[in-house]
Amino acid sequence: MPLAWGLLLPVCFAAPVAQEPAPVMAQARTPEGRTVLLRLQFKKGLSVEGKGLPKAFLAKGADGAGWVGFDNLSPDGKRWALAAFFPDDQWRPEEVRHRVRYAEIESVWTLAALFTGHGQNYDRLMAENPDFPEKLREGDVWRIPRGLLSVDLGGTGRGPDRTRPEDELDDESRVSAYRGLLSFSDDAQGKFAAYRMRKGEALYSSVVIRYTDRVDPKGVNELADRIAKRSGITDVRGIQPGQLIKIPLEFLADPFQPEGSSQLAEEREVRAEVRRIVRVEAGPKLKGVRVILDAGHGGVDPGARANGIWESDFVYDIAMRVRRLLEQETEAQVSSTIRYPALGFKSRESITTPSRAADILTTPPFAVDGESPTALSVNLRWVLANDWFAAFRQAKGDAQKTLFLSFHADSLHPSARGSMVYVPSAALVPSTHAMGLVKVGRVAEAKRSARVSFSSREKLQGEARSRQFSEALLKALQKERIPVHANRPIRNVIYRGGGKWVPAVIRYSTGATKALVEVANLTNEDDAASLRDPEFRERYAAAVVNAIRAYYRK
């Protein structure tokens, strides 16, 4: 595709920094002859100095002050910026050939975001360039075919091809649709579930993450390699539509096990309970509802880290925004299990460094300071919440109007994007459990509420009610145009470290409804950028409050 303008002047490099590669700066002249700066940043992409930029180069409604991000440029502005910054690239009618100039700053994700319109196209871009490693090398020439090139750049690509008919279904119907895509067979190596790849799908996301409950990068990659070998696939990047994928039965998640299996029977029992349970009415003001909010990690434990942000402060900020909205707009009784002393219960517009102090609000407060095992602060959260729930019930509160929400951000395989919600699997909740009291000292709540017991009926209803709430939450997030995990956003088990488990904060919670919300996947660059944005965090909090309102409505 020929370009009518774009003149690059000598590139200058900023001094390197220890944490990440320094940005690359360049000067280029606009068609009017004005000189402007362009900047390529590690994991942040390309931006242009707004001063002197023609108005025709700005997207509608974009602010031309300061640095203008690539997404805020018009199609003409994008084409000019790419041609100016990468003058060695060849724009042909059928494809763009991009020569890697800055291997330490460029990445497959960055190329996908700039040239195809969305970083989530990185797997398709890799498939078009099978001879190159994922770690870019200076001088390699990557092909971006016209069918993948974004419409803004003259191509026909329209973002990641991830939409399917099942995407619009509720959780139960979606899982049923996914199950319908499987068949069961066996060969010399044993029994397997057979799946045929569809156009635009990748083995990592459309098979491993969807059908096996694995989501962490190491587990996904290892199982993808194993399934590929089982299926006779030598290159996971080059899988074509229609390819037969063999998933060994021992790796299948419960909803996809064969007919007659105990795992499938338990799954169907929970689904039936979800349909039977009648929601509790509380009205838009949430009268008589007891809500306990928990923000994961904190103090000396920042949680997951990726793409320049960390889990603890950002999910704490969302939890505090939820708390503020509930207190301002409803009559719900709200408490938080954790408090950052330097912040109190306030939210922030800017989060620049990890907070170093956090207290679990027991009596007396328990500092998350590294002096005690992390497991203690985790377990004290459910102990504290259960103690508050017990006091609520003793004061004649409705036990069915108790809700526990724990906010987190995960570090998953980068192909996973959007929110996920974990609910307590009825099969993995114990009948009885007691937390050891040796190291909790004088914590009053531990003496009263460190032991729990659940009947079979309570376990079943706990998962069912939590699934009902999770459906309401996903609908509220989607209404706010907040990304939701593309395959199975509601899950009742975590596979990691060779085993399966349910997080303690919801496994032992006595709340009628409990959920652990994974707000975002920090290893996904789009998710990380969203979480960094205070406007996104406010919209997320508003969606949570709207979901609570919708849930307590018959």
N, C-alpha and C positions, 0 to 999 in steps of 0.2 A: 504494500500500500504506500504510494508515494506521499511525501509530505512537502508542503509548499514553503515551509520556513523552519527556522531553528538553527542557531549558530552557537556553537560551544566555544567558550574561552578556556584558557588553561585551568586545570583543576588544582585546588590547593587542599592540603590535608591539615586537619587540626591535630594538636598534640595528643598522643595516645593517653588513655586512662587505664587504670588497672582493672576496673570492674568489667568493662565492655569496650568493644572497638569504638574509637572516636568517629563522629559523623564525617561524611565526605561532603565538602562544599564545592559548588561550581557557580560560575557566572555565565549568563546567557542573555542574548539580546532578543527582545520581543519584536514582532513585525513592525512596530512603530519606532524601533531603534533604541528603546530604553533598556538599560542593563539591570537585571534582577538576579538575586541569589537563589540557588536551588540547594536543597539539603537532603541527603540520604542518611537515615539513622538506623542503627541496629534495632531490628524487630519493630520499628515504628514506621518505616517506609519513607516515601518521598514527600517533601513539602516544598512550597515555593514562597518566596518573600512577596507579600501582598503589595507592598509599595511599588508602584510603577507597572503593576500587572494590568493588562487591558481588561475592562469590565466583561468583555466577551469571553474571557478565559475563566470567569467565575461561574459556579453553578448558581442556579436561581436561589436567592435568599442567603447566599454565602457571605460571610463577613470578610472583606479584603484587608482588614487590619492585621498586622503581625504576620506570622507564618500561616499559610493556607495549606491545609492538608490535601493530599491527592484526591480524596473523595469529594472535596468541595470545589474541585475544578470542573469546568464544563467539558464536554467531549473535545472541543478544540483545544482547551487548556491542557487536558491530559495528553493528547497527541503531541502537542508542542513540548511539554515537560519531558516526556520520555525520549523524544528525538533529540532534545537538547542535552539531556543528562547522559544518554547512552548513544553517542554519535557513531559507534561501530556497528550498531544494530542494522540489520537489513530488513526493510519492510517490503514484502513481496505480496502480490495479489492473493496467493494461497496460504501464506504464513508469515510470521515474523521470526527472524533468526536473531536471538539475543546472545551477545558475547558477554560472558561474565568478566567484569572489570574489578570488582571489589569483593573478593571471595569471603572475606571476614565479616562483611556487612550484609551482603545479599544472602538470600536463602530461597529454597523452593517456595516456601510460604509467601515471601515477599514478591517473588516473580508472579506467583498465581494472583496475589492481590492486585498488583499493578496491571498485568496484562490480560487477565481473564475476568477481573472484577470482583473476585472473592478468593480469599486465602484457602477456603475449604476445597478449592479445585486442585490442591497440591498433589493429591494422589493421581488425578487424571493427567496432570502435567508430567509427573514422574513416568507414567505409563507411556507417554509420547516420546520420552527420552530414556529408554531402558539401558543405554550404554553408560549413563553417567551416574555417579554416586549421589546420595542425598546431600552429602556435604559438598557444597559447590567448590569448583576448582577454577582458578583464574585461567581464562582463555577458552574454556569449554563453550560451545555454541549450542544453546537450547532452542528447540523448535516450539513455537506456539502456533498451532494450525488455526486457520480461520474459524473452524467450528468451535474452537475453545476461546479464541480471542473475543474480548468483550464487545458488545454492540457499540459502546462509546468509541472504540478504536477501529471500527469498521468491520468487525467480525460478526459472527452469528451466535456466539456463546451468550448465555443468559444466566450465569451464575451456576452454582453447584447443582447437579442433577440428582437431587435427593428427595424430591416430592413423589409420593406414591399414593394410590387411593386410600391405603390404610392410615395415612397420616391424619386424616380428619376424624377418625373413629375414637371412641372412648377406649380406656385401657383394656377392658375385657375383650371388646370386639377387635381391637388391634392385635392383641395376643392371639386371638382365634384366627385372624387373617394370616398372621405369620405362621401359625401352626399348619394352616392349609397349604402352605408352600412347601412343606416337607413330605417326604415319603420314607418308608423304612425298609431296609434290606440288610443283607449280610454278604460277606465275601470271605476269603481265606483268613483275613485278619480279624474277623468278628462282625458284630452288628453295628450298623451306623444309620444315621438319619441323612437322607440325600436331599440336597438343595441345588437348584439351578440358578446361577448368577444372572442378575438382570442388568440391563444397561445402566451404566453410571455407578454401579455398586463396587465396593472394595471389600476384600476378604476381612480386613480388620473390623470395620464398622458393621457391615451388613450380615456377617456370619458370626464372628467371634463375640463382639459386644452384644449383638442382638440375641443370639441363641444360647450362649454359655454363661452369662452373668459376669464374665470377666471384663473389667474396665481399666485396671491399672496398666501402665505401659509395658512393664516387664511381662506380666501375665498374658496380655493380649498378643504381644509379639511372639512369645514362646509358643502359645497355642496356635497362632496363625501358621507358624512354620510347621508345626506338627500336623495340622489339618492339611496343609498344602502337600506335604510328603505323602500323607495317607491318600490324597486325591490324585497323586501323580503329577503335581504341578511343580515345575522347577523354578519359575519366576512369578512371585506373587503380584508383581506390577503388571504383568502381561496377561492377566486373566481376561478372557473374552466372555461376552454375554452367552449364556447357555452352558457354560462350563459346569460339569457335575462336581459338587463339593460333598465329600464324605465326612460327616461329623460323628466321631465315636460316641456311643450312647452315654458313656460315663462322664462326658463333658457337657451334656445337654442340661439346660436349666429345667426345673421341675415342670413348668407349663408345656414343655415340648417333649416330655418323655412319652413312650409308647402307651397305647391303650392297655389298661390292666395293671399299670404300675402304681405302686403306693404313692409315689410323688405326685402323679397326675390326679389321683383321687383326693389327696389333701388339698391340692390347688383348687379343684372344683368345689370342695366343701366350703372353702373360704369365699369363693365367688358367689355361691348360693347364699351365704350369710350376708354378703354385701347387699344382695337384692332384697333380703328379708328385713333388714334393719330399717326402722322408721327414724328419720332425722328428728332431732329435738328442736323445738321452736324457741327462739330467744328474741326475735324481732331485730330490726336494723340497729338498735342501740345495744344489742348483746346483753340484755338485762339478765343478771344471774349467772353469767359465764365467767369461769375462772381460767385465766390464761397465764402460763408460765413460759417465759422466753429464755433461751439459752444460746450463747454465742460460743462456738468452739474455740478451744486452745486459749491463748492469752498469756500475759506475763512473760516468763522466760521462754514460753513455747509459742512461736509464731505460726505453727502449723505448716501447711503446704506452701511452697515457694516456686514461682516460675514467672517469666516475662516481666521481671522487675517489681512484682507485687507479692504479698504474702497474705495468708488466710486470715489471721486473727483480727487485725484492726478493721478490715473491710467488712467481715461478717458481723462484727460487733456494731459497726456503724449502721448496718441494715437493721439489726435487732433493736437498736435504740430508736431508729426512725419508726419501726413498727410500734414500739412502746409509746412514743409520743402521739402517734395517730390514734391509737386505741384510747389513750387517756383523754385526748382532746375531743374525739368524735363519738365515743361510746360510753356505756356504763359498765363495761367489763372490768373485773378486778384483775390487775396486771402486776406481775412481779418478774424480776430478772434474777437468774442464778448467779450472775457474774457482774462485777463492776470494776471499771478502770479508775483508780483513785484520781488520776490527773484529769479525767474527763467527766466523771460522774456519769449521768445517763444522757449526756448530750451527743448529738451527731456532729459531723464535721464536713466541711466542703473540701478540704485538702488534707490528705493523709500522706505524709512524707517519710516518716520513720516508724519502725515498730515500737509500740508502747512496751515498756519494760516491767510494768507492775499491774497486777490484776488480783482481785480477791473473789473467792467463792463466798457468797453472802450468808454463810452459816453463822451460828452463835457459839464462839466468836468467829469473825471472818477467817477464812483459810487462805493464806497467800499462795499464789501460783508462782513460787520463787525458786524452784529447782531444789530446795532443801528436802522435799518429800517426793516420792515417786509420782510420776505424771498420772498413773492409774488412780491415785488417791483423789486428786482434784476432779478427775473424770467421774469417779463413782460418787463423790460428794454432791455432784450436781443432781443426780436422780434421787439421792437420799434427801436433799434439801427440798426438791420439788414434791416428793412424796409426802414429806412432813407438812408442807403447805396444803396439799390436796387433802390430807387427813383433817387438818384444822378446818378447812372449808366444809367438808362433809359433816363434821361434828357441829358446825354452826348451822346445820340444816340446809346446806347448799346442795343442789342437784348434782349427784355424782356423774351423770351423763353430760354435764356441761363443763367438764374439765378437759383442758387442752394443753399439751406440752409440745413446744416447737424448738428444735435445736438447729441453728444455722451454721453451715460450713461451706467451704469451697475446696474442691478436690483437685488432684493432680493426676489426670487420667491420660489415656492415649490421646494425642492431639487431634485425632479425627472425631472425637466426641465433643459436641458443643451443646451448651444450654443446661437448664436446670434438671436435676434428678431428685426424686423423693424416695427415701427409704422408710418403710413401715416394718413393724416387728412381726416376723414370721411366727405364726402360731406354733409351728412345729419346733422352733428353736427357743421359745420362751420357756424357762424352767418352771416346774411346779412350785419350787421353793428356792430361795437364795438368801444368803446373809453375807453382808460385807464384813470383813475382819475389822476389828476396832482397835487393834494394837497401836497403830500409828496416828490415829485421828485425835488423840488427846482429849481435850475438854469439849469437843463439838457436841452441843446439846442435841441437835437433830439426829446425829448418828446413834445416840443412845435410844432414841424413840423410833426411828424409821429406817434402820439399816437392814431390816429383814422384810422380805416380801413373799407372798404366796399367791398363786394364780390357779383357779380351777380350769378345766378344759374349756368350759363355756366362756370364761373370761379371756382366755388366750384367743379363742376364735373371734369373739366380738371385738377384742382389741385390734386385731389385724383388719377386720372388716370395717370398723369405724374409721380407722386410720386411712384405709384405701379410699373411703368415701371422701374424706377431707382432701386427700391428695388429688383426687379428680377435680374438686372445686378449685384447688390451688392452681393446677395446670391450666384450667380454663381462664382463670383470672390473669395469669401470666401471659397467655396467648392473646387475650383481649388487649393487654398493654403492649403487644408486639415484642415481648421478651422471649428470647429463644428458649425452647424446651428440647430436651434430649430427643433425637430423631427416632430412636428405635423403641426402647421400653423405658419411659421416664419414671415409672413407679416400680420399685423393686423391694423385695422383702428379705434379701440376703446379700451379703458382700463376700465375694471370693477374693482372698488375698493371702499370700504367704503359705499357700498349700492347703488352706482350710476355708470353711465357710462359717460366717458368724453374723450376728446382729449387734450393732453398736449398743454398748451398755446403757447409754442414756435413754434409749427407747425400749431396750430389752426388759429392764426392770422398772419402768415407769408404771405407776398405778393410775395415771390419767386415763380417762375413757378413750381419748384420742391422742395419738402421739406420732410425731413424724420428725425425721432428720432431713433437712432440706439442704441439698448440695446446690448452692446458688449458681455456681459457674465452674468451669474446668480451667484452671489457671494455665495449663500448658497449651490451651487453644488461644491463639493471639487475639482473636475477636472477643472471646469471653473476657480475657484479661483486660482489654481496653475498655470494655463495658463496665466492669467492676471498678475500674479506676475513676469513672465518671460519676460525680455526686448526683447528677440528674437521674442517671440509671438507678442508683441506689434508692433514691426517693420513689421512683416509679415502682421499683420492686417492693418496697415496703407498703405502698398503697395497694398493690395487687394482693399482698398477703392479707391485709385488713379486709379487702373486698372478698377474699376467699373465705375468711372466717365468718363474715356476714352471710355469705351464700350458704355455708355449711350449716349454720344454725337457723335454717329456714326449711319448713316442710314443703 
